[in-house]
Amino acid sequence: MCGVRVRRRAGAGWRGSDLRYNGFDMSGHSKWSTIKRKKGAADAKRGAVFTRLANLISIAAREGGGDPGMNVQLRMAIDQARAENMPNANVERAIKRGTGELAGQRPPESVTYEAYGPGGVALLVDCLTDNKNRTVSDVRAAVTKRGGSLGESGSVAYLFDEKGILKVGADADEDELTLAAADAGATDVDAGDGAYEVETGRQDLAKVRDALTAAGFPVQGAELAKVPKSEVPVNDRKTAESIVALVNDLESLDDVSDVSTNADIEPELVGG
C-alpha cells in the first residue's frame, strides 16, 4: 500500500503499539477532532466564523491571486466557506480585498505565536490580523489567564509538521479508500471516530483530494494542519479541562484562525 497505514478505534484506546504522532500516526488528530465536535455547539455561538473564513480567503487571494482554478489555497478556503454556508457575496468581497480591488481595505497579515500551556504542552496559535500589537496582547492575555506563557520564536514550531488532512465519510469501503489514497500519494489513513482521515504531505493535499473525489469518495473537508511530531500525555482531568478551555479562549478571539497543540488527551477526560 505504498507505506499507507490504517488506524482503527478499538474501544477506548487505539489498535497498535505506537499511539503517538510519528509523521504517519494520526490517532491524536482524531482525538482532537472528537473533542472539537463536543464543543462545536459553543463554537457556533461565537459569530466569528465568517470573519475567519473571509480572512483566510483574503490571505490566499493576496498570496496566490484571485482565481481559485489557479490558486489551490484559495480554492480550499472557498470550499470551507461554502461548507459553512457563507454567502457568495461575502466570498467575492474577501477575494477582492485580498487582491487589492477594494479601496481602503488591505488583507490581514498572517502571524503565528508559540506558547506553553497547562501541563507544559506546546501550542501554535495561527492568527490573521491587521494590528499585531492588539493580537499579541489578546493572545498573551488568554494564555496567561490559564497559567501558560508565550514562547520565543522557534521555541515550539519545531515540534510540529504541517500536513494535509482530508475527511472522508465513514461509509466508504476501507480497503478501496486505502488503495485509492496510496495511489494518489497519501501517507496515512485513519479510521477515526465517525469519518476517515487521510493524511497527505503539505503540497499533495489538493492532488489527493481531487484523486479521491474522482474515484468516487465523498471528501467532506480538506485542511492544512500543524501535526505534532510527538505528544505530551495528559492523564489528569483538571489539566485536560484547562488545556481545552485555553484552546476555546484562543479560538474565541477574532484574530485567531487556528490553534494546534501536542497535548494527548482522551476525549473521555473532557466529556459532558
Phi and psi in degrees as GROMACS dihedral restraints (atoms count N, CA, C in turn):
[ dihedral_restraints ]
;  ai    aj    ak    al  type     phi  dphi    fc
    3     4     5     6     1    60.8    20    10
    4     5     6     7     1    33.6    20    10
    6     7     8     9     1    85.5    20    10
    7     8     9    10     1    -2.5    20    10
    9    10    11    12     1   -76.1    20    10
   10    11    12    13     1   133.9    20    10
   12    13    14    15     1  -120.6    20    10
   13    14    15    16     1   148.4    20    10
   15    16    17    18     1  -108.4    20    10
   16    17    18    19     1   132.3    20    10
   18    19    20    21     1  -112.1    20    10
   19    20    21    22     1   142.8    20    10
   21    22    23    24     1  -129.6    20    10
   22    23    24    25     1   143.7    20    10
   24    25    26    27     1   -70.2    20    10
   25    26    27    28     1   138.9    20    10
   27    28    29    30     1  -137.5    20    10
   28    29    30    31     1    93.5    20    10
   30    31    32    33     1    67.9    20    10
   31    32    33    34     1  -132.3    20    10
   33    34    35    36     1   -85.4    20    10
   34    35    36    37     1   -16.2    20    10
   36    37    38    39     1  -109.9    20    10
   37    38    39    40     1  -155.9    20    10
   39    40    41    42     1  -129.8    20    10
   40    41    42    43     1   140.2    20    10
   42    43    44    45     1   -70.0    20    10
   43    44    45    46     1   140.1    20    10
   45    46    47    48     1   108.0    20    10
   46    47    48    49     1   154.2    20    10
   48    49    50    51     1   -83.4    20    10
   49    50    51    52     1   -28.2    20    10
   51    52    53    54     1  -104.9    20    10
   52    53    54    55     1   107.9    20    10
   54    55    56    57     1  -101.4    20    10
   55    56    57    58     1     7.5    20    10
   57    58    59    60     1  -103.9    20    10
   58    59    60    61     1   164.2    20    10
   60    61    62    63     1   -65.0    20    10
   61    62    63    64     1   131.5    20    10
   63    64    65    66     1  -136.7    20    10
   64    65    66    67     1    19.8    20    10
   66    67    68    69     1    96.1    20    10
   67    68    69    70     1   -14.7    20    10
   69    70    71    72     1  -127.6    20    10
   70    71    72    73     1   -28.0    20    10
   72    73    74    75     1   -90.0    20    10
   73    74    75    76     1   115.9    20    10
   75    76    77    78     1  -105.0    20    10
   76    77    78    79     1    18.4    20    10
   78    79    80    81     1   -61.6    20    10
   79    80    81    82     1   -38.6    20    10
   81    82    83    84     1   -63.4    20    10
   82    83    84    85     1   -39.3    20    10
   84    85    86    87     1   -61.6    20    10
   85    86    87    88     1   -37.9    20    10
   87    88    89    90     1   -66.5    20    10
   88    89    90    91     1   -36.2    20    10
   90    91    92    93     1   -60.1    20    10
   91    92    93    94     1   -45.5    20    10
   93    94    95    96     1   -66.3    20    10
   94    95    96    97     1   -33.3    20    10
   96    97    98    99     1   -61.8    20    10
   97    98    99   100     1   -40.8    20    10
   99   100   101   102     1   -65.0    20    10
  100   101   102   103     1   -44.6    20    10
  102   103   104   105     1   -61.8    20    10
  103   104   105   106     1   -41.5    20    10
  105   106   107   108     1   -65.7    20    10
  106   107   108   109     1   -34.9    20    10
  108   109   110   111     1   -65.0    20    10
  109   110   111   112     1   -36.6    20    10
  111   112   113   114     1   -65.3    20    10
  112   113   114   115     1   -30.9    20    10
  114   115   116   117     1  -102.6    20    10
  115   116   117   118     1    13.7    20    10
  117   118   119   120     1   -61.5    20    10
  118   119   120   121     1   -35.0    20    10
  120   121   122   123     1   -61.3    20    10
  121   122   123   124     1   -40.4    20    10
  123   124   125   126     1   -67.9    20    10
  124   125   126   127     1   -38.3    20    10
  126   127   128   129     1   -57.9    20    10
  127   128   129   130     1   -42.3    20    10
  129   130   131   132     1   -64.9    20    10
  130   131   132   133     1   -23.6    20    10
  132   133   134   135     1   -82.1    20    10
  133   134   135   136     1   -10.1    20    10
  135   136   137   138     1   -70.4    20    10
  136   137   138   139     1   -29.5    20    10
  138   139   140   141     1    74.5    20    10
  139   140   141   142     1    10.7    20    10
  141   142   143   144     1  -107.9    20    10
  142   143   144   145     1     6.5    20    10
  144   145   146   147     1   -61.3    20    10
  145   146   147   148     1   -47.9    20    10
  147   148   149   150     1   -63.7    20    10
  148   149   150   151     1   -36.1    20    10
  150   151   152   153     1   -62.0    20    10
  151   152   153   154     1   -45.5    20    10
  153   154   155   156     1   -66.0    20    10
  154   155   156   157     1   -42.4    20    10
  156   157   158   159     1   -63.2    20    10
  157   158   159   160     1   -41.5    20    10
  159   160   161   162     1   -62.1    20    10
  160   161   162   163     1   -40.3    20    10
  162   163   164   165     1   -64.4    20    10
  163   164   165   166     1   -41.9    20    10
  165   166   167   168     1   -62.3    20    10
  166   167   168   169     1   -41.7    20    10
  168   169   170   171     1   -64.3    20    10
  169   170   171   172     1   -43.5    20    10
  171   172   173   174     1   -63.0    20    10
  172   173   174   175     1   -43.5    20    10
  174   175   176   177     1   -62.5    20    10
  175   176   177   178     1   -45.8    20    10
  177   178   179   180     1   -62.4    20    10
  178   179   180   181     1   -41.2    20    10
  180   181   182   183     1   -67.3    20    10
  181   182   183   184     1   -37.6    20    10
  183   184   185   186     1   -65.7    20    10
  184   185   186   187     1   -40.0    20    10
  186   187   188   189     1   -83.5    20    10
  187   188   189   190     1   -28.9    20    10
  189   190   191   192     1  -129.8    20    10
  190   191   192   193     1     5.9    20    10
  192   193   194   195     1    94.1    20    10
  193   194   195   196     1   164.5    20    10
  195   196   197   198     1   -92.0    20    10
  196   197   198   199     1     8.3    20    10
  198   199   200   201     1   -98.7    20    10
  199   200   201   202     1   108.4    20    10
  201   202   203   204     1   -64.0    20    10
  202   203   204   205     1   -20.2    20    10
  204   205   206   207     1   -70.1    20    10
  205   206   207   208     1   -24.8    20    10
  207   208   209   210     1  -108.5    20    10
  208   209   210   211     1   -10.8    20    10
  210   211   212   213     1  -121.1    20    10
  211   212   213   214     1   100.7    20    10
  213   214   215   216     1   -63.4    20    10
  214   215   216   217     1   -42.4    20    10
  216   217   218   219     1   -62.2    20    10
  217   218   219   220     1   -40.0    20    10
  219   220   221   222     1   -65.6    20    10
  220   221   222   223     1   -42.0    20    10
  222   223   224   225     1   -60.5    20    10
  223   224   225   226     1   -42.7    20    10
  225   226   227   228     1   -67.8    20    10
  226   227   228   229     1   -38.0    20    10
  228   229   230   231     1   -64.7    20    10
  229   230   231   232     1   -40.3    20    10
  231   232   233   234     1   -65.7    20    10
  232   233   234   235     1   -39.5    20    10
  234   235   236   237     1   -60.6    20    10
  235   236   237   238     1   -42.4    20    10
  237   238   239   240     1   -61.7    20    10
  238   239   240   241     1   -42.4    20    10
  240   241   242   243     1   -62.9    20    10
  241   242   243   244     1   -42.3    20    10
  243   244   245   246     1   -67.3    20    10
  244   245   246   247     1   -34.4    20    10
  246   247   248   249     1   -64.2    20    10
  247   248   249   250     1   -26.8    20    10
  249   250   251   252     1   -95.7    20    10
  250   251   252   253     1    10.5    20    10
  252   253   254   255     1    60.9    20    10
  253   254   255   256     1    37.0    20    10
  255   256   257   258     1   -72.4    20    10
  256   257   258   259     1   130.0    20    10
  258   259   260   261     1   -58.1    20    10
  259   260   261   262     1   145.0    20    10
  261   262   263   264     1   -59.2    20    10
  262   263   264   265     1   -34.1    20    10
  264   265   266   267     1   -61.7    20    10
  265   266   267   268     1   -38.4    20    10
  267   268   269   270     1   -66.3    20    10
  268   269   270   271     1   -39.3    20    10
  270   271   272   273     1   -63.3    20    10
  271   272   273   274     1   -47.6    20    10
  273   274   275   276     1   -62.7    20    10
  274   275   276   277     1   -39.9    20    10
  276   277   278   279     1   -63.8    20    10
  277   278   279   280     1   -40.7    20    10
  279   280   281   282     1   -65.9    20    10
  280   281   282   283     1   -38.6    20    10
  282   283   284   285     1   -63.5    20    10
  283   284   285   286     1   -45.9    20    10
  285   286   287   288     1   -65.5    20    10
  286   287   288   289     1   -33.8    20    10
  288   289   290   291     1   -62.9    20    10
  289   290   291   292     1   -41.3    20    10
  291   292   293   294     1   -69.6    20    10
  292   293   294   295     1   -35.4    20    10
  294   295   296   297     1   -86.7    20    10
  295   296   297   298     1    -0.3    20    10
  297   298   299   300     1    82.4    20    10
  298   299   300   301     1    17.3    20    10
  300   301   302   303     1   -85.5    20    10
  301   302   303   304     1    -9.5    20    10
  303   304   305   306     1  -100.4    20    10
  304   305   306   307     1   116.6    20    10
  306   307   308   309     1   -62.5    20    10
  307   308   309   310     1   135.6    20    10
  309   310   311   312     1    79.8    20    10
  310   311   312   313     1     2.6    20    10
  312   313   314   315     1  -125.0    20    10
  313   314   315   316     1   135.7    20    10
  315   316   317   318     1  -124.3    20    10
  316   317   318   319     1   150.3    20    10
  318   319   320   321     1   -69.6    20    10
  319   320   321   322     1   151.7    20    10
  321   322   323   324     1   -69.3    20    10
  322   323   324   325     1   159.1    20    10
  324   325   326   327     1   -89.5    20    10
  325   326   327   328     1   151.6    20    10
  327   328   329   330     1   -97.1    20    10
  328   329   330   331     1   129.0    20    10
  330   331   332   333     1  -145.3    20    10
  331   332   333   334     1   143.5    20    10
  333   334   335   336     1  -120.2    20    10
  334   335   336   337     1   129.8    20    10
  336   337   338   339     1  -106.2    20    10
  337   338   339   340     1   142.6    20    10
  339   340   341   342     1  -108.6    20    10
  340   341   342   343     1   138.4    20    10
  342   343   344   345     1  -149.2    20    10
  343   344   345   346     1   162.8    20    10
  345   346   347   348     1  -114.8    20    10
  346   347   348   349     1   134.4    20    10
  348   349   350   351     1  -111.9    20    10
  349   350   351   352     1  -169.5    20    10
  351   352   353   354     1   -53.7    20    10
  352   353   354   355     1   140.4    20    10
  354   355   356   357     1    75.0    20    10
  355   356   357   358     1     8.1    20    10
  357   358   359   360     1    77.7    20    10
  358   359   360   361     1    13.3    20    10
  360   361   362   363     1   -71.1    20    10
  361   362   363   364     1   153.9    20    10
  363   364   365   366     1   -95.4    20    10
  364   365   366   367     1   146.5    20    10
  366   367   368   369     1  -135.2    20    10
  367   368   369   370     1   140.8    20    10
  369   370   371   372     1  -112.9    20    10
  370   371   372   373     1   126.8    20    10
  372   373   374   375     1  -115.7    20    10
  373   374   375   376     1   103.4    20    10
  375   376   377   378     1   -85.5    20    10
  376   377   378   379     1   130.2    20    10
  378   379   380   381     1  -129.6    20    10
  379   380   381   382     1   154.4    20    10
  381   382   383   384     1  -125.6    20    10
  382   383   384   385     1   118.4    20    10
  384   385   386   387     1  -145.6    20    10
  385   386   387   388     1   152.3    20    10
  387   388   389   390     1  -108.3    20    10
  388   389   390   391     1     7.1    20    10
  390   391   392   393     1  -152.8    20    10
  391   392   393   394     1    93.3    20    10
  393   394   395   396     1   -62.7    20    10
  394   395   396   397     1   -35.4    20    10
  396   397   398   399     1   -61.6    20    10
  397   398   399   400     1   -43.2    20    10
  399   400   401   402     1   -64.7    20    10
  400   401   402   403     1   -43.4    20    10
  402   403   404   405     1   -66.1    20    10
  403   404   405   406     1   -47.8    20    10
  405   406   407   408     1   -64.6    20    10
  406   407   408   409     1   -33.5    20    10
  408   409   410   411     1   -65.3    20    10
  409   410   411   412     1   -43.1    20    10
  411   412   413   414     1   -66.6    20    10
  412   413   414   415     1   -42.3    20    10
  414   415   416   417     1   -65.8    20    10
  415   416   417   418     1   -44.2    20    10
  417   418   419   420     1   -60.9    20    10
  418   419   420   421     1   -41.9    20    10
  420   421   422   423     1   -62.8    20    10
  421   422   423   424     1   -42.0    20    10
  423   424   425   426     1   -66.2    20    10
  424   425   426   427     1   -40.7    20    10
  426   427   428   429     1   -69.0    20    10
  427   428   429   430     1   -47.2    20    10
  429   430   431   432     1   -68.1    20    10
  430   431   432   433     1   -29.8    20    10
  432   433   434   435     1   -58.8    20    10
  433   434   435   436     1   -32.8    20    10
  435   436   437   438     1   -99.4    20    10
  436   437   438   439     1    15.5    20    10
  438   439   440   441     1    85.9    20    10
  439   440   441   442     1    13.1    20    10
  441   442   443   444     1  -101.3    20    10
  442   443   444   445     1  -170.2    20    10
  444   445   446   447     1  -154.1    20    10
  445   446   447   448     1   150.7    20    10
  447   448   449   450     1   -75.6    20    10
  448   449   450   451     1   144.2    20    10
  450   451   452   453     1  -104.9    20    10
  451   452   453   454     1   169.0    20    10
  453   454   455   456     1   -72.6    20    10
  454   455   456   457     1   160.6    20    10
  456   457   458   459     1   -60.6    20    10
  457   458   459   460     1   127.0    20    10
  459   460   461   462     1    93.8    20    10
  460   461   462   463     1    -7.0    20    10
  462   463   464   465     1   -74.4    20    10
  463   464   465   466     1   -21.9    20    10
  465   466   467   468     1  -126.1    20    10
  466   467   468   469     1   -33.9    20    10
  468   469   470   471     1   -55.9    20    10
  469   470   471   472     1   -33.2    20    10
  471   472   473   474     1   -67.5    20    10
  472   473   474   475     1   -13.5    20    10
  474   475   476   477     1   -81.1    20    10
  475   476   477   478     1    -5.6    20    10
  477   478   479   480     1  -124.1    20    10
  478   479   480   481     1   151.7    20    10
  480   481   482   483     1  -118.2    20    10
  481   482   483   484     1   147.4    20    10
  483   484   485   486     1   -91.9    20    10
  484   485   486   487     1   123.8    20    10
  486   487   488   489     1  -126.0    20    10
  487   488   489   490     1   158.2    20    10
  489   490   491   492     1   -91.0    20    10
  490   491   492   493     1   138.2    20    10
  492   493   494   495     1  -126.7    20    10
  493   494   495   496     1   124.5    20    10
  495   496   497   498     1  -115.4    20    10
  496   497   498   499     1   138.2    20    10
  498   499   500   501     1  -106.7    20    10
  499   500   501   502     1   130.8    20    10
  501   502   503   504     1  -124.9    20    10
  502   503   504   505     1   141.1    20    10
  504   505   506   507     1   -53.9    20    10
  505   506   507   508     1   143.3    20    10
  507   508   509   510     1   -66.5    20    10
  508   509   510   511     1   -14.7    20    10
  510   511   512   513     1   -83.2    20    10
  511   512   513   514     1    -0.4    20    10
  513   514   515   516     1   -68.1    20    10
  514   515   516   517     1   148.1    20    10
  516   517   518   519     1   -71.1    20    10
  517   518   519   520     1   121.7    20    10
  519   520   521   522     1   -60.7    20    10
  520   521   522   523     1   -46.5    20    10
  522   523   524   525     1   -65.1    20    10
  523   524   525   526     1   -43.4    20    10
  525   526   527   528     1   -66.4    20    10
  526   527   528   529     1   -39.8    20    10
  528   529   530   531     1   -63.7    20    10
  529   530   531   532     1   -44.8    20    10
  531   532   533   534     1   -62.0    20    10
  532   533   534   535     1   -42.5    20    10
  534   535   536   537     1   -64.6    20    10
  535   536   537   538     1   -45.0    20    10
  537   538   539   540     1   -64.5    20    10
  538   539   540   541     1   -39.9    20    10
  540   541   542   543     1   -64.5    20    10
  541   542   543   544     1   -42.4    20    10
  543   544   545   546     1   -63.0    20    10
  544   545   546   547     1   -45.2    20    10
  546   547   548   549     1   -61.9    20    10
  547   548   549   550     1   -31.4    20    10
  549   550   551   552     1   -83.0    20    10
  550   551   552   553     1   -11.0    20    10
  552   553   554   555     1   104.6    20    10
  553   554   555   556     1    12.9    20    10
  555   556   557   558     1   -70.0    20    10
  556   557   558   559     1   160.6    20    10
  558   559   560   561     1  -109.7    20    10
  559   560   561   562     1   -16.1    20    10
  561   562   563   564     1  -162.5    20    10
  562   563   564   565     1   148.0    20    10
  564   565   566   567     1  -126.6    20    10
  565   566   567   568     1   125.5    20    10
  567   568   569   570     1  -112.3    20    10
  568   569   570   571     1   117.1    20    10
  570   571   572   573     1   -81.7    20    10
  571   572   573   574     1    80.5    20    10
  573   574   575   576     1   -86.6    20    10
  574   575   576   577     1  -154.8    20    10
  576   577   578   579     1   -90.9    20    10
  577   578   579   580     1    96.0    20    10
  579   580   581   582     1    94.8    20    10
  580   581   582   583     1    -9.6    20    10
  582   583   584   585     1  -167.0    20    10
  583   584   585   586     1   158.3    20    10
  585   586   587   588     1   -84.7    20    10
  586   587   588   589     1   144.3    20    10
  588   589   590   591     1  -117.9    20    10
  589   590   591   592     1   123.5    20    10
  591   592   593   594     1  -106.5    20    10
  592   593   594   595     1   123.5    20    10
  594   595   596   597     1   -96.3    20    10
  595   596   597   598     1   139.7    20    10
  597   598   599   600     1  -133.6    20    10
  598   599   600   601     1   167.7    20    10
  600   601   602   603     1   -69.0    20    10
  601   602   603   604     1   160.5    20    10
  603   604   605   606     1   -56.2    20    10
  604   605   606   607     1   -43.6    20    10
  606   607   608   609     1   -79.6    20    10
  607   608   609   610     1   -11.3    20    10
  609   610   611   612     1   -99.8    20    10
  610   611   612   613     1     0.4    20    10
  612   613   614   615     1   -57.3    20    10
  613   614   615   616     1   -52.7    20    10
  615   616   617   618     1   -65.3    20    10
  616   617   618   619     1   -39.8    20    10
  618   619   620   621     1   -62.9    20    10
  619   620   621   622     1   -45.1    20    10
  621   622   623   624     1   -68.1    20    10
  622   623   624   625     1   -40.4    20    10
  624   625   626   627     1   -59.5    20    10
  625   626   627   628     1   -47.2    20    10
  627   628   629   630     1   -63.9    20    10
  628   629   630   631     1   -37.9    20    10
  630   631   632   633     1   -67.6    20    10
  631   632   633   634     1   -41.8    20    10
  633   634   635   636     1   -67.6    20    10
  634   635   636   637     1   -39.5    20    10
  636   637   638   639     1   -61.6    20    10
  637   638   639   640     1   -44.3    20    10
  639   640   641   642     1   -64.5    20    10
  640   641   642   643     1   -28.9    20    10
  642   643   644   645     1   -83.2    20    10
  643   644   645   646     1    -0.4    20    10
  645   646   647   648     1    94.9    20    10
  646   647   648   649     1    12.4    20    10
  648   649   650   651     1   -96.1    20    10
  649   650   651   652     1   123.5    20    10
  651   652   653   654     1   -73.2    20    10
  652   653   654   655     1   106.5    20    10
  654   655   656   657     1   -81.9    20    10
  655   656   657   658     1   116.2    20    10
  657   658   659   660     1   -88.6    20    10
  658   659   660   661     1   -15.7    20    10
  660   661   662   663     1  -171.4    20    10
  661   662   663   664     1   152.9    20    10
  663   664   665   666     1  -144.4    20    10
  664   665   666   667     1   133.2    20    10
  666   667   668   669     1  -155.3    20    10
  667   668   669   670     1   159.3    20    10
  669   670   671   672     1   -95.3    20    10
  670   671   672   673     1   129.5    20    10
  672   673   674   675     1  -127.0    20    10
  673   674   675   676     1   145.9    20    10
  675   676   677   678     1   -86.9    20    10
  676   677   678   679     1   107.9    20    10
  678   679   680   681     1  -103.0    20    10
  679   680   681   682     1   125.0    20    10
  681   682   683   684     1   -67.8    20    10
  682   683   684   685     1   143.4    20    10
  684   685   686   687     1   -72.8    20    10
  685   686   687   688     1   -29.4    20    10
  687   688   689   690     1  -149.4    20    10
  688   689   690   691     1   163.5    20    10
  690   691   692   693     1  -119.8    20    10
  691   692   693   694     1   159.2    20    10
  693   694   695   696     1  -104.1    20    10
  694   695   696   697     1   111.4    20    10
  696   697   698   699     1   -63.7    20    10
  697   698   699   700     1   135.0    20    10
  699   700   701   702     1  -122.6    20    10
  700   701   702   703     1   109.7    20    10
  702   703   704   705     1  -108.9    20    10
  703   704   705   706     1    -9.5    20    10
  705   706   707   708     1   -91.8    20    10
  706   707   708   709     1   126.8    20    10
  708   709   710   711     1   -60.4    20    10
  709   710   711   712     1   -42.6    20    10
  711   712   713   714     1   -62.7    20    10
  712   713   714   715     1   -44.0    20    10
  714   715   716   717     1   -64.9    20    10
  715   716   717   718     1   -43.4    20    10
  717   718   719   720     1   -59.0    20    10
  718   719   720   721     1   -45.6    20    10
  720   721   722   723     1   -65.5    20    10
  721   722   723   724     1   -34.9    20    10
  723   724   725   726     1   -66.7    20    10
  724   725   726   727     1   -39.3    20    10
  726   727   728   729     1   -65.2    20    10
  727   728   729   730     1   -46.3    20    10
  729   730   731   732     1   -64.3    20    10
  730   731   732   733     1   -38.3    20    10
  732   733   734   735     1   -63.4    20    10
  733   734   735   736     1   -39.0    20    10
  735   736   737   738     1   -64.2    20    10
  736   737   738   739     1   -44.6    20    10
  738   739   740   741     1   -60.6    20    10
  739   740   741   742     1   -41.7    20    10
  741   742   743   744     1   -59.0    20    10
  742   743   744   745     1   -46.5    20    10
  744   745   746   747     1   -59.9    20    10
  745   746   747   748     1   -44.8    20    10
  747   748   749   750     1   -66.3    20    10
  748   749   750   751     1   -44.0    20    10
  750   751   752   753     1   -69.2    20    10
  751   752   753   754     1   -17.3    20    10
  753   754   755   756     1   -79.1    20    10
  754   755   756   757     1   -12.5    20    10
  756   757   758   759     1   -75.1    20    10
  757   758   759   760     1   135.5    20    10
  759   760   761   762     1   -59.1    20    10
  760   761   762   763     1   -33.2    20    10
  762   763   764   765     1   -84.3    20    10
  763   764   765   766     1   -10.7    20    10
  765   766   767   768     1   -87.3    20    10
  766   767   768   769     1   126.2    20    10
  768   769   770   771     1  -101.4    20    10
  769   770   771   772     1   -26.5    20    10
  771   772   773   774     1  -163.8    20    10
  772   773   774   775     1   151.3    20    10
  774   775   776   777     1  -131.2    20    10
  775   776   777   778     1   130.8    20    10
  777   778   779   780     1  -121.9    20    10
  778   779   780   781     1   146.2    20    10
  780   781   782   783     1  -144.0    20    10
  781   782   783   784     1   156.4    20    10
  783   784   785   786     1   -99.0    20    10
  784   785   786   787     1    17.0    20    10
  786   787   788   789     1   -69.9    20    10
  787   788   789   790     1   133.1    20    10
  789   790   791   792     1  -104.4    20    10
  790   791   792   793     1    95.8    20    10
  792   793   794   795     1  -117.5    20    10
  793   794   795   796     1   128.5    20    10
  795   796   797   798     1   -73.9    20    10
  796   797   798   799     1   132.5    20    10
  798   799   800   801     1   -54.0    20    10
  799   800   801   802     1   -29.0    20    10
  801   802   803   804     1   -63.0    20    10
  802   803   804   805     1   -25.6    20    10
  804   805   806   807     1   -70.9    20    10
  805   806   807   808     1   -21.4    20    10
  807   808   809   810     1  -121.8    20    10
  808   809   810   811     1    25.4    20    10
  810   811   812   813     1   -74.5    20    10
  811   812   813   814     1   169.4    20    10
